[in-house]
């Protein structure tokens, strides 16, 4: 089990205009581990799995931990898939967003996998209160030296930038419904 603590968080704008949430974490035995999440990830998760679009804490938790889920559609992973082991199967295959008969079925299977990741593989935790020296690109002084930041404050500022766009979510829902052939 790998425990990672968030030590910095900020918004980064890509050259193509895409907004990214950059979440820097500790990484026992190695260099810091960075999660780069497109800002659209959270609204997409809300649509795909029927999660509360205003609950950024849950959306961020799922977004980070889902990156460590072994692909359930790969045969070698299907035997050990935590959702499949609990009987969440469709056509003999583990339930996924693509084969679930409903959004709630997909959500149940996905959250089972996220819980499994947090229990057995990787757990990313909130920052410990207080200031610390960090050397991420957005925590350097003008001379390029690490500065002290409060990662909890920086994460709170980043979360405050999240605003789900109902029109964009409706369009995502429409496209996903067409692709899956079922309501979402």
Order of alpha helices (4+ residues) and beta strands (2+ residues): beta-beta-beta-alpha-alpha-alpha-alpha-beta-beta-alpha-beta-beta-beta-alpha-alpha
